[in-house]
């Protein structure tokens, strides 16, 4: 069973990534993380470290609050 909070965060990252027109691979490169981490995050499968979430926010040029409070 999926954790709803993790799923929401993952969908927020996916929305912001697609809005910018970048691939999971590009986001992983920009954030200096493994592409598999981006994939599992977007699907809400694994818990994410706060440091990784900050890296993703920085790579997307957004404030971390935009990920946590994304309205899509």
Rosetta blueprint (number, residue, H / E / L):
1 X L
2 X L
3 X L
4 X H
5 X H
6 X H
7 X H
8 X H
9 X H
10 X H
11 X H
12 X H
13 X H
14 X H
15 X H
16 X H
17 X H
18 X H
19 X H
20 X L
21 X L
22 X L
23 X L
24 X H
25 X H
26 X H
27 X H
28 X H
29 X H
30 X H
31 X H
32 X L
33 X L
34 X L
35 X H
36 X H
37 X H
38 X H
39 X H
40 X H
41 X H
42 X H
43 X L
44 X L
45 X L
46 X L
47 X L
48 X L
49 X L
50 X H
51 X H
52 X H
53 X H
54 X H
55 X H
56 X H
57 X H
58 X H
59 X H
60 X L
61 X L
62 X L
63 X L
64 X H
65 X H
66 X H
67 X H
68 X H
69 X L
70 X L
71 X L
72 X L
